Amino acid sequence: RRQRQMCIRDRTGALSLAGLCKEEHPDIYTRTYKFLQSFDYITYLLTGRPFASSSTSGITLWNEQRLAKAGLDIQKFPEIRYMGEKIGETTRKAAARFGVAAHLPVFAVGVDFAAGLIGTGALSKGRSCERAGSSGGINLCWDTPIHDTRLLCYRHFIKNRYNVAGITSTYGKALEWARSILDIDVNNREKIPPPKGNNPPSILFLPYLKGERTPLWNPFAKGILMGINENSTQDDILYAVYMGLAFSIRDAIEIVEGNGCSFQYPVVTTGGLAGNDWFIQLKADVTGKEFAVTQTNDAELLGISIVIAQALGLYTDIEKAALKIVRLQKTFRPRNELYTAYTRLYRLYKGLQNKLVVHFLP
């Protein structure tokens, strides 16, 4: 059946998966109808129409030249629809299968981070968001491209702007790991000791549990937990994990700023950890930046709603729609005395990163 012959990929790339499939499973490659991104497979189930979706024409998923160079068949790759373009309508079969109404319009949005940028209002120069999910990171909207191999820089879907990003590979995943080994609920903020004066806990954690992207870009990086002694408690270790994640965000911010960019508004947090006020305040204290949350912790869903509202003609463009809809509900301001204390620990963190991680990596 055509549906079962779909070959679904994750974010490692449809081209990479197709090439691997052709090399190692040529029989599956031959039978495959289309190679789709995971979210595009869902739209196929809803509409019966195989399309690929992309947030911006600045990110080319594939073209005839690249496919030919890779030795792949162009007919196995669908046409591309960009953010806000209609893909089709829900079919009667989809309505019966998923419990939705038939003939509902389905639109392309693209990757989740693009929807997150819209839902946090990170659409003009100097505006930014922090995506605090399984992985994490900083995204800053800027008006010129940044050429630094420690960062990612894409053409924004807003004309003449760029998305500059620093990514932490294990963010929420690091907290899941901590919960597992400590056998405690990491979301119970009452169990985490608050910092006392200028003396926050001195255990250091480098969150490289699955390699690291910014700033190392090395899959062989390993995590470090340093400073434990016989008096260390579960809470001390948990605090160190949270603090290490906050340090990874500061690391990305400083690299971005080192390239001439600036954060001109509060950093808006979205994702599963956007409901943790204690952690957001910690990030403000560690980075010295204001952080904020919107009317919803899941800005990706809000961003998708804004894309659809614009596509249906309710707004003239996405940026104006975001300005009307996105609202900052709470702002977290850094506390100067704690910023000073965390800066001393951050310098130790960077020293560990340089001596024990960078120098010993393959």
C-alpha positions in Angstrom: 0.0 0.0 0.0 1.2 3.5 -0.8 0.9 4.7 2.8 3.1 1.9 4.0 5.6 2.6 1.3 6.2 6.1 2.7 9.6 6.5 4.2 9.5 8.8 7.2 12.5 10.7 8.4 13.3 12.7 11.5 15.4 15.9 11.5 18.6 14.2 10.4 17.4 15.0 6.8 15.3 13.3 4.2 18.2 13.3 1.8 20.5 11.6 4.2 17.8 9.0 5.0 17.1 8.4 1.4 20.8 7.9 0.6 21.2 5.5 3.5 18.0 3.6 2.5 19.2 3.3 -1.1 22.6 2.0 -0.1 21.6 -0.4 2.7 18.0 -1.3 1.8 17.7 -0.9 -2.0 14.5 -3.0 -2.1 12.8 -0.6 0.3 14.2 2.4 -1.6 12.7 1.0 -4.9 9.3 0.5 -3.3 9.2 3.9 -1.6 6.7 6.3 -3.1 7.9 9.5 -1.4 10.4 10.5 1.2 8.7 12.8 3.8 9.5 14.6 6.9 7.6 13.3 9.9 5.2 16.2 10.1 4.6 16.1 6.4 3.6 12.4 6.7 0.9 13.6 9.1 -0.4 16.1 6.6 -0.4 13.3 4.0 -2.6 11.2 6.3 -4.9 14.2 6.7 -5.1 15.3 3.1 -3.9 12.4 1.0 -1.5 14.8 -0.7 2.3 14.3 -0.3 4.0 17.6 0.0 7.0 18.8 1.9 6.7 21.9 4.1 9.3 24.5 4.9 9.3 27.6 6.9 11.3 29.7 4.4 12.6 29.5 0.9 16.0 30.3 2.4 16.2 26.7 3.6 16.3 24.5 0.5 15.2 21.0 1.4 16.3 19.6 -1.9 16.5 20.5 -5.6 17.1 18.6 -8.8 20.9 19.3 -8.8 21.4 18.0 -5.2 19.3 14.9 -5.8 21.2 14.1 -9.0 24.5 14.5 -7.3 23.4 12.2 -4.6 22.1 9.6 -7.1 18.5 9.9 -5.9 15.3 9.9 -7.9 13.6 13.3 -8.0 10.1 11.7 -8.4 10.5 10.2 -4.9 10.7 13.7 -3.4 7.5 15.8 -3.1 6.9 19.4 -4.1 7.6 21.9 -1.4 5.0 24.2 0.2 6.2 27.2 2.3 4.8 28.7 5.5 1.2 29.7 5.1 0.6 27.9 1.8 -2.3 25.6 1.6 -1.5 21.9 1.2 -5.1 20.6 0.9 -8.1 19.7 2.9 -8.9 16.9 5.3 -10.4 13.9 3.6 -13.5 11.9 4.7 -11.1 9.0 5.4 -9.0 11.2 7.7 -12.2 12.6 9.4 -13.2 9.0 10.3 -9.8 8.0 11.3 -8.8 11.0 13.5 -12.1 12.4 14.6 -11.8 15.7 12.8 -14.2 17.4 10.4 -13.8 16.7 6.6 -12.8 19.5 4.3 -10.8 21.5 6.8 -7.9 23.4 5.2 -4.4 22.2 6.0 -1.5 24.7 5.7 2.2 24.3 5.7 4.2 25.8 8.6 7.6 24.1 8.6 9.7 23.1 11.5 8.7 23.6 15.1 11.3 26.3 15.9 9.9 28.5 13.2 6.5 28.4 14.9 8.2 29.1 18.2 9.7 32.2 16.8 6.3 33.5 15.8 4.6 32.5 19.0 7.3 34.4 21.0 7.4 37.4 18.7 11.0 36.9 17.8 10.5 38.5 14.4 12.3 41.8 14.4 15.9 42.8 15.0 17.0 42.2 18.6 14.1 40.1 19.7 14.8 36.5 20.8 13.4 33.4 22.3 14.7 30.5 24.3 13.3 27.1 23.5 13.3 25.0 26.7 12.3 21.5 25.6 14.1 18.2 25.4 16.9 20.2 23.7 17.3 23.9 24.3 18.8 27.0 23.0 18.7 30.7 22.0 17.3 32.1 18.8 17.9 35.8 18.0 16.4 37.7 15.1 19.1 39.8 13.4 19.4 41.9 10.2 22.8 40.4 8.9 24.1 36.9 8.6 26.5 35.6 11.2 29.4 33.4 10.1 30.5 31.6 13.2 30.8 27.8 13.1 29.7 27.6 16.8 26.3 28.9 15.8 23.5 28.2 13.3 22.4 31.1 11.1 19.4 30.8 8.7 17.5 33.2 6.5 14.5 34.2 8.5 11.0 33.7 7.0 10.7 37.5 7.6 12.4 39.3 4.6 15.9 40.6 5.1 16.3 39.0 8.5 18.2 36.1 9.9 17.7 33.6 12.7 20.9 33.2 14.8 20.9 30.2 17.1 23.0 28.6 19.7 21.8 25.1 20.7 22.2 22.9 23.8 21.6 19.2 22.8 20.4 17.8 26.2 18.3 20.3 28.1 15.1 18.8 29.4 16.8 15.5 28.7 19.5 16.4 31.2 16.8 17.0 33.8 15.2 13.6 33.0 18.6 12.0 33.5 18.9 13.8 36.9 15.5 12.7 37.9 16.4 9.1 37.0 19.7 8.9 38.9 18.6 10.9 41.9 15.1 9.3 42.1 13.4 12.6 42.9 10.8 14.9 41.2 12.8 17.6 39.4 9.7 19.6 39.0 9.2 19.9 42.8 10.9 23.3 43.1 10.4 23.4 46.9 13.1 20.7 47.1 15.7 22.8 45.4 17.7 25.0 47.8 17.7 28.7 46.9 21.1 30.4 46.6 22.2 32.1 49.8 23.6 35.6 49.4 26.7 35.5 47.2 27.4 31.8 47.7 25.4 29.6 45.3 26.3 25.9 45.4 29.8 25.2 43.9 29.2 21.8 42.2 29.6 22.3 38.4 27.8 20.4 35.7 28.6 20.4 32.0 25.5 19.1 30.2 27.1 17.1 27.4 25.2 13.9 27.8 24.8 13.3 24.0 27.7 15.3 22.6 27.1 19.0 22.2 26.3 21.5 19.6 27.0 25.1 20.7 29.9 25.8 21.3 31.6 22.4 20.7 29.9 20.8 17.7 31.3 17.5 18.7 29.3 14.3 19.1 32.0 12.8 21.4 31.7 15.4 24.1 30.9 13.9 27.6 29.2 15.5 30.6 31.1 16.5 33.7 29.9 16.7 37.3 32.6 18.2 39.5 32.9 19.4 43.1 31.0 16.6 44.9 32.1 15.7 48.4 30.8 13.6 51.2 28.4 16.3 52.3 26.8 16.8 48.9 23.1 16.1 48.8 20.6 15.2 46.1 19.5 18.8 46.1 23.0 20.1 45.6 23.5 17.9 42.5 20.1 18.8 41.1 20.8 22.5 41.6 24.1 22.0 39.7 22.3 20.4 36.8 19.9 23.4 36.6 22.8 25.8 36.9 24.8 24.0 34.2 21.9 24.3 31.8 21.7 28.0 32.6 25.5 28.3 32.0 25.0 26.7 28.6 22.5 29.4 27.7 24.9 32.1 28.9 27.6 30.5 26.8 25.4 30.7 23.6 24.3 34.3 24.4 27.9 35.4 24.8 29.0 33.8 21.5 26.1 35.5 19.8 27.0 38.9 21.3 30.6 38.3 20.4 29.5 38.5 16.8 28.2 42.0 17.1 24.6 41.1 17.9 22.6 42.4 20.8 19.5 41.2 22.8 17.4 44.3 22.9 14.3 42.9 24.5 13.6 40.2 27.2 14.4 36.6 26.1 11.0 34.9 25.7 10.9 31.3 27.0 8.8 28.6 25.5 8.6 24.8 25.9 8.1 22.3 28.7 10.2 24.3 31.1 8.5 27.6 30.5 6.2 26.9 33.4 9.1 26.7 35.9 9.4 30.2 37.2 12.2 29.3 39.5 14.4 28.1 36.7 13.6 31.1 34.5 14.7 33.4 37.3 17.9 31.4 37.7 18.6 31.9 33.9 18.0 35.6 34.3 20.4 35.7 37.3 23.1 33.6 35.5 23.0 35.5 32.2 22.2 39.0 33.4 19.4 39.2 30.8 15.7 39.8 31.3 13.6 36.7 30.5 9.8 36.6 30.0 6.9 34.2 29.3 3.9 34.8 27.1 0.2 33.9 27.7 1.0 30.2 26.9 4.0 28.0 27.6 3.7 26.4 24.2 4.5 29.2 21.8 4.8 26.7 18.9 1.1 26.1 19.0 0.4 29.9 19.3 2.7 30.4 16.3 0.9 27.9 14.2 -2.4 29.6 15.0 -0.9 32.9 13.9 0.3 31.4 10.6 -3.2 30.0 10.0 -4.9 33.3 10.9 -2.8 35.2 8.4 -3.3 32.5 5.7 -7.1 32.8 6.2 -6.9 36.6 5.7 -7.5 37.7 9.2 -4.1 39.6 9.2 -2.1 41.1 6.3 1.2 39.5 7.4 2.6 37.3 10.1 4.7 40.0 11.9 1.6 42.2 12.4 -0.4 39.3 13.6 2.2 38.4 16.1 2.4 41.9 17.4 -1.4 41.8 17.9 -1.6 38.4 19.5 1.6 37.7 21.5 1.5 39.1 25.0 4.3 39.0 27.6 2.7 37.9 30.9 5.6 38.0 33.3 9.2 39.3 33.2 12.1 38.0 35.2 14.8 40.5 35.9 18.4 39.6 36.9 19.5 40.2 40.5 22.9 42.0 40.4 24.4 40.3 43.5 23.6 36.9 42.2 24.8 37.7 38.7 28.2 38.6 40.2 28.3 35.3 42.1 27.3 33.2 39.2 29.8 34.9 37.0 32.6 33.6 39.2 31.2 30.1 38.8 30.7 30.6 35.1 34.4 31.3 34.6 35.2 28.0 36.3 32.6 26.3 34.0 34.3 27.8 31.0 37.7 26.7 32.3 36.5 23.1 32.7 35.0 23.2 29.2 38.3 24.3 27.8 40.7 22.0 29.8 38.7 18.9 30.3 36.4 18.8 27.3 38.0 20.7 24.4 41.5 19.4 24.9 40.5 15.7 25.3 38.0 15.4 22.5 38.9 13.3 19.4 
